[in-house]
Amino acid sequence: MMLYAPPTLMREFNVPSSTAQWLTTGFMLINGIMIPVTAFLIETFTTRQLFLYGDGHVLRRLTRLRPGPQFRATARRPHHPGLRRRRAHDPAADRAVPRLSAPSAADRR
């Protein structure tokens, strides 16, 4: 199965064969560690306990995060052109923003 991964990784990420081989080796090593650990945790704890621990851990880490000044500046004005509010219809702006859904009947006129 991993025989077909390196050429695809090399093509998609534009990396040499040594880097693709290193990535696949790291992937297999992590799987070799995580599969037995997951089996042990499932045998030792209930699904509810594992879920509550994982959920609590994520929430605890999220509450410790403090946004820095750069985040506050970014949050005030979005940089993505699709998130900006347009005040008037501008056909040039419609061409600049890629559509994520099919055009409505009003757009087809």
C-alpha positions, 0 to 999 in steps of 0.5 A: 500500500505504501508502495504508491505513496512516494511518487504521489507525495513527490508530485503533490508537494514537489519534494525529492524522493528522500523527503517522500521516503522520510515522510512515509517512514515517519507515518508508518512509525507513528502508526506502529506506535499508535495502533497498540496504544489505541488498543490498550486504551480501548481495552482499559477505559470506556468510550465515554471516559476516553471521549470526556478526557479528550473533550476536556483536554481540548477545552482546557487547552483552548481556555489557556490560549490568549490571542496576541495583538496580531490576532486582534488586528486580523479579527477586526478586518478579514483579509479574505476577499470573500469575507468582506461585505460589499456595499454595491454590486460590482461585477468585477468583484464577482469574477475575482471571488471564486464561487463555492456553490451553483449560481442562483437565478438572480446571478444568471441574468 
